[in-house]
Amino acid sequence: MKSNNFILSLNNQNYDNQFNFIQNNDPQKAKINTLLFCNRPESIQYAMSLYKKEYIKGSSKLLFFHKNVSNQNGYITVILNNYGNNDIFYTGGLGGPSEDEIFIGRKIFENYTNSAHQGFFSSKSLKWSFYIKNNTVLGGIIDFLPVDAESEYGIEVYFTYSKSDKIPPVFKDVNEESYEYREVNENIGIDNIFKTYNIRFGASKLLSNATGKLDGNYGVNHNYNLIFSNEGVYDIHFVPNGGAAGLSCLIDDVRYQLFSNSESKIVELVIDRPKIVQIQTFPLPGSNYPVTITVKMKR
């Protein structure tokens, strides 16, 4: 298996946050079982534990998104405790630090999808520390994909003022929010040339656990196959329904990103024969939901 060094770096004029990845031509295809949601509290006021889940079995996706309001610069640290020293494949993407929450959400999607076929294996417990300036936002997604689906591991996330600080105490009410993960996969027939087709997401609550449902479905992959029956020119628009929002999506693997609080054009598609166009996106942390992507023939 051929591989070479790859670095996913998020440049900031004061600091670089980065994952060190190995480009992998045969990445894991494992299905994500669990979403680990680290966002409560969203604002960090002092050194504290942000998330701890001691036992996770199978593949999972960690989404973390926080603003530092502690009046000091610091670090968000993610620890994976690999209890059985089992092989786990890692991939992911970061955004930040930045004062612009919507921008961070878009960067997470961009870097996460850029790393879709890149990652690394490890059988060790691991630790990542990511720098976050005061009054800025930092977020990311990390996928944990064990080779053995029965492997157990634990995840902990915390904030400190330096990398060498002790791990803050974990109280009994520390966040351990998790959900059974379900992607959205839909086929949408575009066959009426007079109709506007609305693809609305971030409204329904797809993921739930014993204590409630996840608003916004943040970090959940949404995959749409647009099945065009008629030739023509089609306008694809973005409509924020809940306030200012960002959109980052792939349309047939071409990336489109925008920010708006009103309807905006994404792209004009020329359909020269019946075909399927694929859209991939997910609700972005920092944006307001729901939002709608509209498809209609240009007249």
C-alpha positions in Angstrom: 0.0 0.0 0.0 1.5 3.3 -1.1 1.4 6.2 1.3 3.1 9.5 1.8 3.1 12.2 4.5 0.3 14.6 4.5 -0.4 17.5 6.8 -3.8 19.1 7.3 -2.9 22.6 8.6 -5.2 25.4 9.6 -3.1 28.5 9.4 -3.6 31.5 11.7 -1.3 34.4 11.9 -0.5 33.6 15.5 -0.6 29.9 15.5 -1.0 26.7 13.5 -3.3 23.9 14.5 -2.7 20.7 12.5 -3.3 17.0 12.2 -0.4 14.9 11.0 -2.0 12.5 8.6 -0.7 9.7 6.3 -2.3 9.7 2.8 -3.9 6.3 2.6 -5.0 4.8 -0.8 -7.1 2.2 1.0 -9.0 4.1 3.7 -11.4 2.5 6.1 -15.0 2.3 4.8 -16.5 1.6 8.2 -20.0 3.0 8.9 -20.2 5.5 11.7 -22.3 4.2 14.6 -22.2 7.0 17.1 -22.1 10.8 17.1 -20.2 12.2 20.1 -21.5 15.8 20.6 -19.2 18.1 22.5 -20.8 21.6 22.7 -22.3 21.9 26.2 -21.2 24.4 27.4 -20.4 26.1 24.1 -18.7 29.0 25.9 -15.6 28.2 28.0 -15.2 30.4 31.1 -12.3 28.6 32.9 -10.2 25.5 32.8 -12.7 22.7 32.7 -13.7 19.2 31.5 -15.8 19.6 28.4 -16.7 16.0 27.5 -16.0 12.5 28.8 -17.4 9.2 27.6 -15.5 6.3 29.1 -16.7 3.4 27.0 -17.4 3.5 23.2 -17.7 0.4 21.1 -17.3 0.5 17.3 -16.9 3.5 15.0 -17.8 7.1 16.1 -17.6 10.7 15.1 -16.6 13.4 17.6 -17.9 16.9 16.9 -16.6 19.7 19.2 -17.3 23.4 18.9 -16.4 26.0 21.6 -15.8 29.6 22.2 -13.1 30.7 24.6 -14.4 33.5 26.9 -12.0 32.8 29.7 -10.0 36.1 29.2 -6.9 34.0 28.5 -5.5 32.0 25.5 -5.6 28.3 26.0 -5.9 24.8 24.5 -8.7 22.4 23.8 -7.3 18.9 24.3 -8.8 15.6 22.9 -7.7 12.4 24.5 -8.4 8.9 23.2 -7.9 6.1 25.7 -7.3 2.9 23.7 -7.9 0.3 26.3 -7.0 -2.8 24.3 -4.3 -1.3 22.2 -6.4 -2.1 19.1 -5.8 -0.6 15.7 -8.0 2.4 15.0 -8.1 4.5 11.8 -8.4 8.3 12.3 -9.5 11.0 10.0 -11.0 14.5 10.5 -10.9 18.2 10.0 -10.5 21.3 12.1 -11.7 24.9 11.9 -10.2 27.9 13.8 -9.4 29.6 15.9 -11.3 32.6 14.5 -13.8 35.1 15.8 -16.2 34.2 13.0 -18.4 31.2 14.0 -20.0 30.7 10.6 -16.6 30.7 8.9 -15.4 28.1 11.3 -18.3 25.8 10.5 -17.5 26.1 6.8 -13.8 25.4 7.4 -14.6 22.2 9.4 -16.6 20.9 6.4 -13.9 21.9 3.9 -11.1 20.3 5.8 -13.1 17.2 6.8 -14.1 16.5 3.2 -10.6 17.2 2.0 -9.4 14.5 4.3 -12.0 11.9 3.3 -9.4 9.5 1.9 -6.6 10.4 4.3 -5.8 9.4 7.9 -3.7 7.2 10.0 -3.7 4.0 12.0 -2.6 3.7 15.6 -2.9 1.2 18.3 -1.9 3.6 21.1 -3.8 6.0 23.3 -3.5 9.5 21.7 -3.7 13.1 22.7 -4.2 16.2 20.5 -4.0 19.8 21.9 -5.4 22.7 19.8 -4.6 26.3 20.5 -7.5 28.7 20.9 -7.1 32.4 21.5 -9.4 34.3 23.9 -12.7 35.4 22.3 -12.3 33.0 19.4 -14.0 29.8 18.3 -12.5 26.5 17.6 -14.2 23.3 16.3 -13.5 20.1 14.6 -14.6 16.6 13.6 -12.6 13.5 14.3 -13.7 10.0 13.1 -12.6 7.0 15.1 -12.8 3.8 13.0 -11.6 0.7 14.9 -10.5 -2.2 12.7 -12.2 -4.6 15.1 -15.8 -3.4 15.5 -15.9 -4.8 19.1 -13.0 -2.6 20.2 -13.7 -0.3 23.2 -12.1 3.1 23.8 -12.9 6.3 25.7 -12.9 10.0 24.7 -12.2 13.0 26.9 -12.1 16.7 25.9 -11.0 19.5 28.2 -9.8 23.1 28.2 -6.6 24.4 30.0 -4.4 27.4 29.8 -1.3 25.5 28.8 -0.5 22.0 27.4 1.3 21.1 30.6 -1.6 21.9 32.9 -3.2 19.0 34.8 -6.4 17.6 33.5 -9.3 19.5 35.1 -11.5 17.5 37.5 -14.4 15.7 36.0 -17.7 16.2 37.8 -20.6 13.8 37.7 -22.6 16.1 35.4 -19.9 16.4 32.7 -21.2 16.3 29.2 -21.3 12.7 27.7 -23.8 13.4 25.0 -24.0 10.8 22.3 -26.4 9.7 19.6 -26.9 6.7 17.3 -25.6 8.1 14.0 -27.8 8.1 10.9 -26.9 9.7 7.6 -29.4 11.3 5.3 -29.5 9.7 1.8 -32.2 10.8 -0.5 -33.1 10.4 -4.2 -34.9 13.5 -5.6 -36.5 13.3 -9.0 -36.3 16.6 -10.9 -38.9 15.9 -13.6 -41.3 18.9 -13.6 -39.8 21.9 -15.5 -42.3 24.3 -13.8 -41.7 23.2 -10.2 -39.3 24.6 -7.6 -37.8 21.7 -5.7 -36.9 22.5 -2.0 -34.3 20.5 -0.1 -34.7 21.6 3.5 -32.3 20.4 6.2 -31.5 21.2 9.8 -35.1 21.3 10.8 -36.2 17.8 11.7 -34.4 16.2 14.6 -32.9 13.0 13.2 -30.8 11.9 16.2 -32.1 11.2 19.6 -31.1 9.5 22.9 -32.7 8.8 26.2 -32.6 12.4 27.3 -33.7 14.2 24.1 -33.1 15.0 20.5 -30.2 16.9 18.7 -31.3 20.2 17.4 -29.9 21.1 13.9 -28.4 17.6 13.2 -24.9 19.2 13.2 -22.2 17.1 11.7 -24.7 14.6 10.1 -23.8 13.9 6.5 -26.6 14.7 4.1 -26.3 13.1 0.6 -28.8 13.9 -2.2 -29.0 12.5 -5.7 -30.8 14.9 -8.0 -32.2 12.9 -10.8 -32.7 15.2 -13.8 -35.1 13.9 -16.5 -35.1 17.0 -18.7 -32.4 18.9 -20.5 -32.1 22.6 -19.6 -30.4 25.2 -17.4 -31.2 24.9 -13.7 -30.6 27.5 -10.9 -29.4 26.1 -7.6 -30.0 28.5 -4.7 -29.4 28.7 -1.0 -32.1 30.0 1.3 -31.4 30.6 5.0 -34.6 30.1 6.9 -33.5 30.6 10.5 -31.1 33.6 10.2 -27.6 34.1 9.0 -26.0 30.9 7.9 -23.1 29.4 5.9 -23.3 26.7 3.4 -20.5 24.4 2.4 -21.3 21.6 0.0 -20.0 19.4 -2.8 -21.9 19.3 -6.0 -20.5 16.5 -8.1 -17.3 16.8 -6.1 -17.0 20.6 -6.8 -16.9 22.7 -3.7 -19.2 25.7 -3.2 -19.1 27.9 -0.1 -21.1 31.0 0.8 -22.6 33.0 3.6 -25.9 34.8 3.5 -28.9 35.9 5.5 -31.1 35.9 2.3 -31.6 33.8 -0.8 -28.3 33.5 -2.8 -27.4 31.7 -6.0 -25.0 28.7 -5.6 -24.5 27.7 -9.2 -26.1 27.4 -12.6 -26.2 23.8 -13.9 -26.4 23.0 -17.6 -28.1 19.6 -18.0 -27.5 18.3 -21.5 -29.0 14.9 -21.0 -30.9 13.0 -18.3 -28.4 12.5 -15.5 -27.8 12.3 -11.7 -26.1 15.2 -9.9 -24.9 14.5 -6.3 -24.9 17.0 -3.5 -23.1 16.4 -0.2 -23.3 18.7 2.8 -24.0 18.7 6.6 -25.4 21.3 9.0 -22.5 23.5 10.0 -21.7 24.4 13.6 -22.1 28.2 14.1 -24.9 28.6 11.6 -28.6 29.1 12.1 -30.9 26.4 10.9 -33.0 25.3 9.1 -31.8 26.1 5.5 -33.1 25.2 2.1 -31.4 24.4 -1.2 -33.7 25.1 -4.1 -33.6 23.6 -7.7 -35.6 25.1 -10.6 -35.3 25.3 -14.3 -34.2 28.7 -15.5 -36.8 30.4 -17.8 
